[in-house]
Amino acid sequence: MEKPVKTIFAHTLGRADLIGGVVRCEWTILVPNDPESESPRSVTTHALIMPIDGFLRAFTTLEAFVHKLTATEGTGPQEEHGKSRVEKNGVHLEKPLGGTPRPPTSPNFM
């Protein structure tokens, strides 16, 4: 019997380094900062470490996915910083170019 795949959430890739032929990618989440600050801070929660050839294969797969996503979803390069994001109930949503903001599609937001 196969073990279920463990799902890990990250807001973004915080950092990537190449050390001794191995790529280390640190994944981060956004957490509230002190009450006086409006912007959240990034906290590294997981690291993915893989050989260069595996990383390059993964990058090629992601590159093909992004190309397909931009072709089918009508998304494109983001506008100038700060103009492509909208906020709804304190949650930042990406605004597709030329349209209204899409709500999150993750089952975690249903």
C-alpha positions as CSV (number, residue, x, y, z in Angstrom):
1,M,0.0,0.0,0.0
2,E,1.4,3.4,-1.0
3,K,1.8,6.1,1.6
4,P,-0.2,9.3,1.0
5,V,1.8,12.2,-0.3
6,K,2.6,14.8,2.3
7,T,1.3,18.2,1.3
8,I,3.3,21.3,2.4
9,F,2.0,24.8,2.0
10,A,4.3,27.8,1.1
11,H,3.6,31.3,0.0
12,T,6.7,31.5,-2.0
13,L,10.3,30.3,-2.6
14,G,12.3,32.5,-0.2
15,R,15.8,31.6,-1.4
16,A,17.7,29.2,-3.6
17,D,21.4,28.4,-3.2
18,L,23.9,26.1,-5.0
19,I,26.3,24.5,-2.6
20,G,28.7,21.7,-3.6
21,G,26.6,20.6,-6.6
22,V,23.3,20.5,-4.6
23,V,20.5,23.0,-4.9
24,R,18.8,24.1,-1.7
25,C,15.4,25.8,-2.0
26,E,13.9,27.4,1.1
27,W,10.1,27.7,1.2
28,T,8.5,30.5,3.2
29,I,5.1,31.5,4.6
30,L,3.9,34.9,5.5
31,V,3.2,35.5,9.2
32,P,1.8,38.6,10.9
33,N,4.4,41.0,12.1
34,D,4.2,43.1,15.3
35,P,0.9,45.1,15.7
36,E,2.5,48.4,14.5
37,S,3.6,47.0,11.2
38,E,1.1,46.5,8.3
39,S,3.2,44.1,6.3
40,P,3.8,40.4,7.2
41,R,7.2,38.9,7.5
42,S,8.5,35.8,5.7
43,V,9.5,32.7,7.7
44,T,11.2,29.7,6.2
45,T,9.3,26.6,7.1
46,H,10.9,23.9,4.8
47,A,13.9,23.3,2.7
48,L,14.0,21.2,-0.5
49,I,17.5,19.9,-1.3
50,M,18.1,18.2,-4.6
51,P,20.9,17.5,-7.1
52,I,21.4,20.0,-10.0
53,D,20.1,17.6,-12.6
54,G,16.9,17.0,-10.7
55,F,16.4,20.7,-10.0
56,L,16.9,21.5,-13.7
57,R,14.3,18.8,-14.7
58,A,11.9,20.2,-12.1
59,F,12.5,23.8,-13.4
60,T,11.8,22.6,-17.0
61,T,8.5,21.0,-15.8
62,L,7.5,24.2,-14.0
63,E,8.5,26.4,-17.0
64,A,6.2,24.3,-19.3
65,F,3.5,24.6,-16.7
66,V,3.8,28.4,-16.5
67,H,3.8,28.6,-20.3
68,K,0.6,26.5,-20.4
69,L,-1.0,28.5,-17.6
70,T,-0.3,31.9,-19.2
71,A,-1.6,30.6,-22.6
72,T,-4.9,29.1,-21.2
73,E,-5.7,31.4,-18.3
74,G,-5.0,34.6,-20.0
75,T,-2.6,35.7,-17.3
76,G,0.6,37.4,-18.4
77,P,3.4,39.4,-17.0
78,Q,2.4,41.3,-13.9
79,E,2.0,45.1,-14.0
80,E,4.2,47.4,-12.2
81,H,4.8,46.5,-8.5
82,G,1.8,47.3,-6.3
83,K,-0.6,47.8,-9.2
84,S,-1.4,44.1,-9.9
85,R,-2.5,43.2,-6.5
86,V,-5.9,43.9,-4.9
87,E,-7.1,43.3,-1.4
88,K,-10.3,41.7,-0.3
89,N,-11.1,41.2,3.4
90,G,-7.4,41.5,4.2
91,V,-6.4,38.8,1.7
92,H,-4.2,39.8,-1.2
93,L,-5.4,38.4,-4.6
94,E,-3.6,38.6,-7.9
95,K,-5.6,40.7,-10.4
96,P,-5.6,39.2,-13.9
97,L,-4.6,41.8,-16.5
98,G,-7.8,43.2,-18.0
99,G,-10.2,41.6,-15.6
100,T,-11.6,41.4,-12.1
101,P,-9.7,39.6,-9.3
102,R,-10.1,35.9,-9.1
103,P,-10.8,34.4,-5.7
104,P,-8.4,31.7,-4.4
105,T,-9.2,28.3,-5.9
106,S,-7.5,26.2,-3.2
107,P,-9.9,23.9,-1.2
108,N,-8.4,25.5,1.8
109,F,-10.3,28.7,1.0
110,M,-13.7,27.1,0.3
